Amino acid sequence: MSYKLKTKTVFTGDDNLEKIIEELSNMRGISGFEYRINEKIAKMFEPYCDSTQIDNLGNVIVYKKGKKSNKKIMLEAHMDEIGLMVSGIDENGFISFVNIGGVDSRILPSCEVIIHGKKDIKGVIGAKPPHLQSAGEADKSVKIKDMTIDTGLSAEKVKELVSVGDSVTMAQSVGMLKNNNYSGKTLDDRAGVAAILEVFRRVDKIDADLYASISTQEEVGLRGAKVSAFSVNPDMAIAIDVCHAVTPDNSKEAFEAGTGTVITIGPNIHPKIADKLFEISKKYDIKTNTEVESGNTGTDAWAIQITKTGVPTALLSIPLKYMHTCVETMNLKDFEATVSLTERFVKESDEFSEDWLCY
Amino acid sequence: MLLEKLCNADGVSGNEKEVREIIKEYAKDYADEIICDTMGNLMLKKCGKSSKKTVMISCHMDEVGFIISGINKDGYLEFQSVGGIDTRVIISKKVRIGKDKVKGIIGLKAIHLTTKSEREKVPKESDLFIDIGAKDADDARKYVKLGDYAAFDTEYEKLGESSIKAKAIDDRAGCCILCELIKEELPYDTWFCFCVQEEVGLRGAQIVANRINPDIALVVESTTCSDVPGAKEHEYVTRMNYGAAVSIMDRSTIVPKDFSQWLYNTAEKNGIKVQYKSLVSGGNDAGAIHKSLAGIKTASVSVPCRYLHSPVSIASEKDIEAVKELCRKYLTGIDEII
């Protein structure tokens, strides 16, 4: 059932950007379980828009009416995170689980988690201890089916509070490292959500109607954005997501953290929007990198582009280290570059000609 | 709460100062003599009604962790583990480094960038690194230097009905128990010994025993508890919530039968939950103490601890209480043993 928030409440969170990113990163909503967080996110947007709405798939659709309402621009980021789901409870109360979205099982042993059962329950992921492993097992990673969650609760209590199908999120939060590097549980893609929130804070009325889709179920197949783009039916869209940052164990398909926002080009991207983004970044001296993607960008931009009769779409990405672990790390300079570029693009859109996107 | 304070303190082997200070501050008023030796072992003497026998009870202050062994040109830190750490449990975890507790993370490249065969293998410790957000080597050196110790960045918390989760329960549980028991009135002069460097080879306890020269010693430890799925019942070693674990033998010590038997029977007689440590594995300071000087009658009693040597261990408050009560019986019942 679609849900409309009736009253306008003022966002009570700290004005500080870092706090907002932290608040979003620490929210707990894996794909399909965004109902746990979407109302909170809608409330964060409320002071900076005319309305928010939650659709049938849980997407938050944010609307800021334009001065002329001559076109519709949609900004998009996804709110869901990767995580785990309870698949069984054994006679001693140990909980088995499966992954939701791409989880590298190597990050899980000794990971602290929260099980979202009848109430939130803390747990620790355990596995067979090393002294019981046979020779040759030692250098093999533990499979998800061989791990369980230990809650310290009796079997009866676990069975009373936890059911098969309950969602499980990673408990860890990190915070600021040196040099504006922020590390958190879920910057993919709450960093994108924070960026769009910040754009809405900075942008007053423009000619066009400005929409945001804070979408669900990206991690399991770009599902939420498909339907939000349908109902918004924008004239153009910019998806904001994360891409890989260079780390000692990988430099392929990756960008140095701290060197700017990443503009993607390729068949998923409308070339004129990409050109405009480059042009504006030069004009305002915003640092950018270019990512060439020959096909599927693996982001909601891929779904949005072919909605209805087609949506001219672009993609901005924040380089992120250790994506899909509990220590995802971005540089706030890249975050700021992403926000600034989006903000400038939206503000300058008043000047775009009627037919600027035609080939 | 003392145990919380002890577990949240960092004391990787060779760097036990923070833990030692907490213990000294807490227990000093109850001690009649305090010795801190050149290696950092802390020994507190509690005079008893008689000096005819010298009693020792010991635990270790140190925990497993890391030492920074290199800084690469991009400012990432290379490290070595201190004590036995399974590389599998450290990926995607937080650490804190050095005196200033610089925040660091042990990252791993994104799953999107890995192959299936890569994911099936555990990365080597030497391929992992700590990220503190430094720009380059020079920048990293502003915050961290070679030889700085790093500990897991885990907060002590209650878990479930009567359990706790924390790092370093091995052996801060023992430290906490000793800190409580030193308040007792005791029959004989008793040395409460807080040893260093257990995790790298039972090194502190060796020189403590040499100095104290006790007539009898009891080691208070935290030991493996593998009553978890995937392990067969005979592989459990100890079981959580089944009480104090009395050792018969491990890789370092064969406990004198009469001593281990006395501990077990005394527990049973007094309604203290007790179990035998049922698998010959690991070792503890008893291994060093019983071979000291001309030989010392030594036993050990342990708190069962799941996920030992990982960023987050779990122990039962009831088991800790059982170990404490059994230790109390030991301190007051020496005449029944020797």
Interface residues (C-beta under 8 A of the other chain):
Chain A: D90 N92 F94 S96 G102 V103 D104 S105 R106 I107 P109 S110 C111 E112 K122 G123 V124 G126 A127 K128 P129 P130 H131 L132 A138 D139 K140 S141 V142 D146 T148 D150 T151 G152 L153 S154 K157 Q172 V174 G175 M176 L177 K178 N179 N180 N181 S183 H244 T247 P248 D249 N250 K252 E253 A254 G258 G298 K321 Y322 M323 H324 T325 C326 V327 T329
Chain B: N72 D74 Y76 D86 R88 V89 I90 I91 S92 K93 K94 V102 K103 G104 I105 I106 G107 L108 K109 A110 I111 H112 L113 T114 R119 E120 K121 V122 P123 D127 F129 D131 I132 G133 A134 K135 D139 Y143 T154 E157 L159 G160 E161 S162 S163 K165 T224 S226 D227 V228 P229 G230 A231 E235 S281 G282 R306 Y307 L308 S310 P311 V312 I314 S316
